[in-house]
Structures are given as C-alpha cells and as structure tokens.
Amino acid sequence: MTQIVTARHLFGPGPCNPYPEATAALGLPLLGHLDPLFIARMDRTADGLRTLWGTKNSRTLPLSATGSAGMEAAFVNTVKAGDVAVIAVNGLFGERMCDVASRAGAEVVRVDHEYGTPVDAQRVADAHPNPTVIAAVHAETSTGVVSDIAALGAIKGDALLIVDAVTSIGGMPVLADEWGIDVGYAGTQKCIGVAPGLAPFTISDRAFDRRIEKPQSWYLDLGLLGGYTTGGAGGGRTYHHTAPVGMVASLEAGIDRILAEGLDAVTLRHQAAGKALQDGLEEMGLRLFAAEGHRLAQLTTVYVPEGVDSARVRGYLLERFNIEIGGGVGKYASTVWRIGLMGPNANPTSVALILTALKEAIAKA
C-alpha cells in the first residue's frame, strides 16, 4: 500500500526544507565509496566546506553522522580523563557539551549564563587558569541567541577552542581561522539546506597535533578518518567505513547552491527574513525571547502569549497549514516558540505565510 506523503513547511528549529538542488542530487546514480569519481566528489565537498567554515584547514570533512556525532568527535579527540574543559552554557546545546565532555573523562568547568543571553567571554576566561579546551555554541538553537566567538578566540590562550556552528554555518558568517576556532562541528539540516545525516567538521593542525592518539571512539577517531577523507602519504585513501555516498552528493549540491548565490547574499537573505519575521511578531503584540542585539536571524524565539496553549497552536498550524514550528526547551517548553527561517525558507513568502497562519492559530486554536 502506497503511503501518502504530505509536504510540510518546516519552520521549526530544524530540519528545514532542503534546497531543491540538494534533493535532486539524492537521485543521482550511486557510486562506490572508493570510486575515483566519488573521491573527487568528496574532495570538492570538502573544498566547499572550507569556504563555509572560513578556513584553510586540510582536515575539513563531512563526518558520516549527524551534528551530535560532530560534538562527540570534537571532545573524544581532544580531551581525556583529568583534562579541564571550560564550557559556556547558555542553552540546551551547551548543556549537552558538558555531558559529552564529562563522558570523555574531562573535568568540566561550567560557565552558566541565563538562557536568552550571549556568552560572556571574560567570565569564560576567568573560570580556569589553564584549561585544555574551551567550548561554546555560536548560534544556540534552543534560545535563538548568537555569541561572539572571536571574543572567545582572543582569550583562549593555550586552550583549544571548540565551537558548535550547527545553526550558523551556511546562513551567517563563520570565520574559523580569523576567530581562532580549533575544532568546529555543524549539521547539514539547517542553513546549509540539506537533509539531516552529515556533520560538517573542521580541525586545525594545532588541534590535530594535540589530539588523543587512541580516542575511546573508533568510528570518530580523526586520525583514522583523515586517512580516508584526505588521504595518506602519496594521496592514497585508506578504507575506514562505507560513506553515505548519496548524502555526500546532496551536500555537494547544497553547497554549490549556496556558493552560486554567494555567501554575502545568503547572509543578507537570512537577515532580511529574520528581521521581517521579528518585526511582524512584535507588531502582533508578541514578545521576543532572545536578548536584543544578540538575536539570530535564522531562528527566532518568541514568548507564547499568556493564556494561549502552545501545543494546540502548533497542532493547528500543522493540521491547517502544514506548518511546523518548535516549542521551547526545558522550563520554557510550553512558554516559548522557536521559528526557523533557514536555507530556502529564508524568504519573504515564508515570512508572510507564518505570520498570517500564526495569527489565525492563536485566535482559533
């Protein structure tokens, strides 16, 4: 029996609707994971990722797993038992960094911030005199807040700087080399506009030289992965795992789509859509959650009006308009909505649709 598939407007915190080019690439003829044509595709994809990351790091690659695996890879390759990890926490994904680092054996020093506010670099610097790593989220998906990563790079000292760029890459400037990012990880399902399944990852030579020689994870061992994705001596590739070749083709197409439009143009498009949405929400009398001056354009957080049932509104949007938006997290689960306009969804038509639909849903749900 054939199942009817409904097309949704994915205006939540992710995944977003993919770029058409990325979807079309999933239908290309499949290649073997060691086929020379696929190796060339992997190389081209890695080159594109270097552009998105703003880096010249040779070890820039799409990990064969989601962004959460990128987080695991970042920590298991850089910290071991007894190492100090100073982690800025201003949302759910900072919380997860603490969990992952502690599982790798690190002594975690949390620097807690109020949800909805950006990371304070000076507080992070004051937290410990000599940490092994400092970690923070660039664009906190749970709160809609952007933090100044360059400020953290300026105070990191000898520590390695680990950065979550899941919601920022492909939608706003990410300048790994200029900002001092040593290890960065992201996901494909947000501003890059590709289905979930890969983790764009980059690691500097400085961090790679200091990596854990035999990390607890074989699958995420960057020493082994590097031999497959970037080649060993003489440029030959060593077998590590069977790469998701279809997803890599889709990522290549998504990156090509972004670069054809131009990173500056893509950033401006996201900024314009986010501002129009936020202005429209405030005109409706709604109150934005994230601190003014630190709000993400691609992911807007807004308080649920008093007396309104958050879940019923989201259900109405899904049933009436095929629109998905997200609830908040933690103690804000029923009091905040998260509305994403990422990738191809960052456009005036999407803004008009969500504002019209949300107004009706609040009135009728």
C-alpha positions as CSV (number, residue, x, y, z in Angstrom):
1,M,0.0,0.0,0.0
2,T,1.4,3.4,-1.0
3,Q,1.7,5.9,1.8
4,I,0.6,9.5,1.1
5,V,3.4,11.8,1.9
6,T,2.5,15.3,3.0
7,A,4.8,18.2,2.2
8,R,5.4,20.3,5.3
9,H,6.7,23.9,5.7
10,L,9.5,23.1,8.1
11,F,9.7,26.4,10.0
12,G,10.9,24.9,13.2
13,P,14.4,24.7,14.7
14,G,15.5,22.1,12.1
15,P,15.4,20.3,9.8
16,C,14.4,23.0,7.3
17,N,13.1,22.3,3.8
18,P,16.1,21.4,1.7
19,Y,17.3,23.3,-1.4
20,P,15.8,21.7,-4.5
21,E,19.3,21.0,-5.8
22,A,20.2,19.0,-2.7
23,T,17.0,16.9,-3.1
24,A,17.6,16.3,-6.7
25,A,21.2,15.1,-6.1
26,L,19.8,12.3,-3.9
27,G,18.5,10.7,-7.1
28,L,21.9,10.7,-8.9
29,P,23.3,7.2,-9.7
30,L,25.0,5.7,-6.7
31,L,28.8,5.5,-6.7
32,G,31.0,3.2,-4.7
33,H,32.7,4.9,-1.7
34,L,36.2,4.3,-3.1
35,D,35.2,5.1,-6.7
36,P,37.6,7.7,-8.1
37,L,34.5,9.8,-9.1
38,F,33.2,9.7,-5.5
39,I,36.7,10.6,-4.1
40,A,36.7,13.6,-6.4
41,R,33.2,14.5,-5.1
42,M,34.4,14.2,-1.5
43,D,37.3,16.4,-2.3
44,R,35.1,19.0,-3.9
45,T,32.6,18.9,-1.0
46,A,35.5,19.3,1.5
47,D,36.7,22.4,-0.5
48,G,33.2,23.8,-0.3
49,L,33.0,23.2,3.4
50,R,36.3,25.1,3.9
51,T,34.6,28.1,2.3
52,L,31.6,27.8,4.6
53,W,33.8,27.4,7.6
54,G,36.1,30.2,6.6
55,T,39.2,28.0,7.0
56,K,42.2,26.6,5.2
57,N,42.2,23.5,7.4
58,S,43.2,20.5,5.3
59,R,41.2,18.3,7.7
60,T,37.7,19.6,6.9
61,L,35.2,16.9,6.1
62,P,31.6,15.8,6.3
63,L,31.5,13.2,9.1
64,S,29.2,10.3,8.3
65,A,26.7,11.1,11.1
66,T,24.5,13.9,12.4
67,G,25.7,17.0,14.1
68,S,25.6,15.3,17.5
69,A,28.3,13.0,16.3
70,G,30.3,16.0,15.4
71,M,30.0,17.1,19.0
72,E,31.2,13.7,20.2
73,A,34.1,13.7,17.7
74,A,35.2,17.2,18.9
75,F,35.5,16.1,22.5
76,V,36.7,12.5,22.3
77,N,39.6,13.6,20.1
78,T,40.7,16.5,22.3
79,V,40.1,15.6,26.0
80,K,40.9,12.6,28.2
81,A,40.5,11.8,31.9
82,G,41.6,14.7,34.0
83,D,41.7,17.3,31.3
84,V,39.9,20.5,32.1
85,A,37.1,21.6,29.8
86,V,35.7,25.1,30.3
87,I,32.2,25.1,28.7
88,A,30.0,28.1,28.3
89,V,26.4,27.2,28.8
90,N,23.6,29.5,27.6
91,G,21.2,26.9,26.3
92,L,20.5,23.2,25.7
93,F,23.4,22.5,23.5
94,G,25.9,24.0,25.9
95,E,24.4,21.6,28.4
96,R,25.0,18.7,26.0
97,M,28.6,19.7,25.5
98,C,29.1,19.3,29.3
99,D,27.6,15.8,29.2
100,V,29.7,14.7,26.3
101,A,32.9,16.2,27.7
102,S,32.3,14.5,31.1
103,R,31.7,11.1,29.4
104,A,35.1,11.6,27.8
105,G,36.6,11.9,31.3
106,A,37.1,15.6,31.3
107,E,36.8,17.8,34.4
108,V,34.0,20.1,33.3
109,V,34.0,23.7,34.5
110,R,30.6,25.1,33.6
111,V,30.2,28.8,33.0
112,D,26.4,29.3,33.2
113,H,24.5,32.1,31.6
114,E,20.9,33.0,31.7
115,Y,19.0,31.4,28.8
116,G,18.4,34.0,26.1
117,T,21.7,35.8,26.7
118,P,25.0,35.5,24.9
119,V,28.2,34.1,26.2
120,D,30.4,36.4,28.2
121,A,34.0,35.8,27.1
122,Q,35.6,37.4,30.2
123,R,33.6,35.1,32.5
124,V,34.8,32.2,30.5
125,A,38.4,33.4,30.7
126,D,38.1,33.8,34.5
127,A,36.7,30.3,35.0
128,H,40.0,28.4,35.0
129,P,43.7,29.5,34.5
130,N,44.8,26.7,32.2
131,P,42.1,24.6,30.6
132,T,42.7,22.0,27.9
133,V,39.7,23.2,25.9
134,I,37.2,26.0,25.9
135,A,33.9,25.3,24.2
136,A,30.8,27.3,23.3
137,V,27.8,27.4,20.9
138,H,27.9,30.0,18.2
139,A,24.2,30.1,17.4
140,E,22.3,28.5,20.3
141,T,19.3,26.6,18.7
142,S,17.4,26.3,22.0
143,T,17.3,30.1,22.7
144,G,17.8,31.9,19.4
145,V,21.0,33.7,20.6
146,V,24.2,34.4,18.8
147,S,27.5,34.7,20.8
148,D,30.8,36.4,19.9
149,I,33.2,33.6,19.1
150,A,36.0,35.9,18.1
151,A,36.0,37.2,21.7
152,L,36.5,33.7,22.9
153,G,39.3,33.1,20.5
154,A,41.0,36.2,21.8
155,I,41.1,34.9,25.4
156,K,41.7,31.1,24.8
157,G,45.4,31.2,25.5
158,D,46.9,27.7,25.0
159,A,43.5,26.1,25.2
160,L,41.8,24.6,22.1
161,L,38.6,26.4,21.2
162,I,35.7,24.0,20.3
163,V,32.7,25.6,18.6
164,D,29.2,24.4,17.7
165,A,28.1,26.1,14.5
166,V,25.1,23.8,13.7
167,T,22.6,26.7,13.3
168,S,25.0,29.3,12.0
169,I,27.0,27.7,9.1
170,G,25.6,28.4,5.7
171,G,23.4,31.2,7.0
172,M,25.7,33.8,8.6
173,P,29.5,34.4,8.6
174,V,31.6,31.7,10.3
175,L,35.3,32.6,10.2
176,A,37.1,29.7,11.8
177,D,40.7,30.8,11.1
178,E,40.1,34.5,11.8
179,W,38.2,33.8,15.1
180,G,40.6,31.2,16.4
181,I,38.3,28.1,16.2
182,D,40.4,25.0,16.6
183,V,37.6,22.4,16.3
184,G,34.2,23.1,14.7
185,Y,31.2,21.0,14.0
186,A,27.9,21.6,12.4
187,G,24.9,19.8,10.8
188,T,23.5,19.7,7.3
189,Q,19.9,20.2,8.1
190,K,19.7,23.9,8.9
191,C,21.0,26.8,6.9
192,I,23.0,24.5,4.6
193,G,19.6,23.3,3.4
194,V,20.4,19.6,3.1
195,A,18.6,16.6,4.8
196,P,20.0,15.6,8.2
197,G,22.7,13.0,8.2
198,L,26.1,14.6,7.9
199,A,28.3,16.7,10.3
200,P,30.4,19.3,8.6
201,F,33.6,19.2,10.7
202,T,36.9,21.1,10.8
203,I,40.0,20.7,12.9
204,S,43.1,22.9,12.8
205,D,46.7,21.5,12.5
206,R,47.3,22.8,16.1
207,A,44.4,20.7,17.4
208,F,45.2,17.7,15.3
209,D,48.7,17.6,16.6
210,R,47.4,17.6,20.2
211,R,44.6,15.0,19.6
212,I,44.2,11.9,21.7
213,E,46.2,9.3,19.9
214,K,43.7,6.5,20.6
215,P,40.3,8.0,21.5
216,Q,37.5,5.9,23.0
217,S,35.6,6.0,19.8
218,W,37.0,4.1,16.9
219,Y,34.3,5.4,14.5
220,L,35.0,9.0,15.3
221,D,38.8,8.7,15.5
222,L,40.0,11.7,13.4
223,G,43.4,10.1,12.8
224,L,41.7,7.2,11.1
225,L,39.1,9.3,9.4
226,G,41.7,11.7,7.9
227,G,43.3,8.8,6.0
228,Y,40.1,8.2,4.3
229,T,38.8,11.6,3.6
230,T,42.0,13.5,2.9
231,G,44.4,10.6,2.0
232,G,47.7,9.5,3.5
233,A,51.2,9.6,2.1
234,G,51.1,9.9,-1.6
235,G,47.4,10.9,-1.6
236,G,46.1,7.3,-1.4
237,R,42.9,6.7,0.5
238,T,42.7,4.2,3.3
239,Y,39.4,2.3,3.9
240,H,37.7,3.3,7.2
241,H,33.9,2.9,6.7
242,T,31.3,2.9,3.9
243,A,30.5,6.6,3.5
244,P,26.9,7.7,2.8
245,V,27.6,8.5,-0.8
246,G,24.2,9.8,-1.6
247,M,24.2,12.2,1.3
248,V,27.6,13.5,0.2
249,A,26.3,14.1,-3.3
250,S,23.4,16.0,-1.8
251,L,25.7,18.1,0.4
252,E,27.9,18.9,-2.6
253,A,24.8,20.2,-4.4
254,G,23.6,22.2,-1.4
255,I,27.0,23.9,-1.0
256,D,27.1,24.6,-4.8
257,R,23.7,26.2,-4.5
258,I,24.9,28.5,-1.6
259,L,28.1,29.4,-3.3
260,A,26.4,30.2,-6.6
261,E,24.2,32.7,-4.7
262,G,27.2,34.0,-2.8
263,L,27.8,33.8,1.0
264,D,27.2,37.5,1.4
265,A,23.9,37.3,-0.4
266,V,22.8,34.3,1.6
267,T,23.6,36.1,4.8
268,L,21.6,39.1,3.8
269,R,18.7,37.0,2.7
270,H,18.6,35.3,6.1
271,Q,19.0,38.6,7.9
272,A,16.1,40.2,5.9
273,A,13.8,37.3,6.5
274,G,14.6,37.1,10.2
275,K,14.1,40.9,10.7
276,A,10.8,40.8,8.8
277,L,9.6,37.9,11.0
278,Q,10.7,39.5,14.2
279,D,9.2,42.9,13.3
280,G,5.9,41.2,12.3
281,L,5.7,39.2,15.6
282,E,6.2,42.4,17.6
283,E,3.6,44.2,15.5
284,M,1.2,41.3,16.5
285,G,1.9,42.2,20.2
286,L,4.2,39.2,20.8
287,R,7.4,39.5,22.9
288,L,10.7,38.1,21.6
289,F,12.7,35.9,24.0
290,A,16.4,36.4,23.0
291,A,18.2,39.5,24.2
292,E,18.0,42.4,21.8
293,G,21.2,42.9,19.8
294,H,22.0,39.1,20.1
295,R,19.1,37.6,18.2
296,L,19.6,35.1,15.5
297,A,18.0,36.0,12.2
298,Q,17.6,32.4,11.1
299,L,16.0,31.2,14.3
300,T,13.5,33.4,16.2
301,T,12.4,32.7,19.8
302,V,9.1,34.3,20.9
303,Y,7.1,34.0,24.1
304,V,3.7,32.3,23.8
305,P,1.0,34.8,24.7
306,E,-0.4,34.5,28.2
307,G,-3.4,32.2,28.2
308,V,-2.6,30.5,24.9
309,D,-1.9,26.8,24.7
310,S,1.4,26.4,22.9
311,A,0.8,22.8,21.9
312,R,-2.7,23.5,20.5
313,V,-1.3,26.3,18.4
314,R,1.4,24.2,17.0
315,G,-1.0,21.4,16.3
316,Y,-3.4,23.8,14.5
317,L,-0.5,25.1,12.3
318,L,0.4,21.6,11.4
319,E,-3.1,20.4,10.5
320,R,-4.4,23.6,8.9
321,F,-1.3,24.9,7.1
322,N,1.2,22.0,7.1
323,I,3.5,24.4,9.1
324,E,5.9,23.0,11.7
325,I,7.3,25.3,14.4
326,G,9.1,24.3,17.5
327,G,8.3,24.6,21.2
328,G,10.9,25.8,23.7
329,V,13.2,23.6,25.7
330,G,13.4,22.8,29.4
331,K,11.4,25.1,31.6
332,Y,10.5,27.1,28.5
333,A,8.9,24.1,26.7
334,S,5.4,25.5,26.9
335,T,6.1,29.2,27.1
336,V,8.4,29.8,24.0
337,W,8.0,29.1,20.3
338,R,11.0,28.6,18.1
339,I,10.5,29.6,14.5
340,G,13.2,28.9,11.9
341,L,13.6,30.5,8.5
342,M,16.7,28.7,7.3
343,G,18.1,27.7,3.9
344,P,15.5,28.1,1.1
345,N,12.9,29.0,3.7
346,A,14.6,32.4,4.4
347,N,12.4,34.4,2.0
348,P,9.5,37.0,2.1
349,T,6.9,34.4,1.1
350,S,7.7,32.2,4.1
351,V,7.6,35.3,6.4
352,A,4.1,36.3,5.2
353,L,2.8,32.7,5.5
354,I,4.0,32.1,9.0
355,L,2.8,35.5,10.3
356,T,-0.7,35.0,8.7
357,A,-1.0,31.4,9.9
358,L,0.2,32.1,13.4
359,K,-2.2,35.0,13.8
360,E,-5.1,32.7,12.8
361,A,-3.8,29.8,15.0
362,I,-3.6,32.0,18.1
363,A,-7.2,33.2,17.5
364,K,-8.7,29.8,16.8
365,A,-6.7,27.1,18.5
